[in-house]
């Protein structure tokens, strides 16, 4: 499954994250899973996650 067309006009790292998360809507993914699945380096991944969270397209949880 891929992100909806209305979300595809975003920068590539954000679309990669959305595509990866769309495949696992119930389980979510760790940062490491997103990085390997989305083929995004850590700096771009952090920026993408921050932008998506700010736009309320994703929820971020921290667990120990």
Long-range contacts (C-beta under 8 A, 24 or more apart in sequence): 7-57, 10-51, 11-48, 11-51, 13-38, 13-40, 13-44, 13-45, 13-47, 13-48, 14-48, 14-51, 14-52, 16-40, 16-48, 17-45, 17-48, 17-49, 17-52, 17-58, 18-52, 18-57, 18-58, 21-58, 28-61
